[in-house]
């Protein structure tokens, strides 16, 4: 099914649900064969969830996660980021820049590139898991994440660009990928507590 081309009626969500109200046009999409609902309205999200429809609050274009639709809808009450969709190959620059209350992030191995400033200045971020499959961590990707204490970079990572972990002032331990060939400029700038 094609949900990108609004003029194509040969196989889109309107042909699957012909009685779909105009109100929901553009909110119901099909990703990799799965019905998804996109909304920043809590009542609509509860309604879709009660019907067994997955809710997606990430703005994804051609495999690139550009941003979130509403911060409070992608972070649960414990500060954990919702599961990043499997069709995401890249997290765009600044996609999760300075999101209040963000404490835990899991980046799946289906993501290949973490963009510039993607998670920068999330001072409450405590736990970061980078999945095996990620290949590039771009400039300042986690800069200013001052609550991070430990990071394991999987061996799939080939390149970590400048300042990726700068100003992570609580960082004590980092395990680097065996496959990076150089340490970029200012990679650990102002990481005064880094000891291993």
Helices and strands as residue ranges (DSSP letters): H 13-16, G 22-24, E 28-31, E 34-37, H 42-50, E 54-55, E 58-61, E 64-68, H 71-74, E 90-91, E 104-107, E 113-114, E 127-130, E 136-137, E 150-152, E 159-160, E 173-175
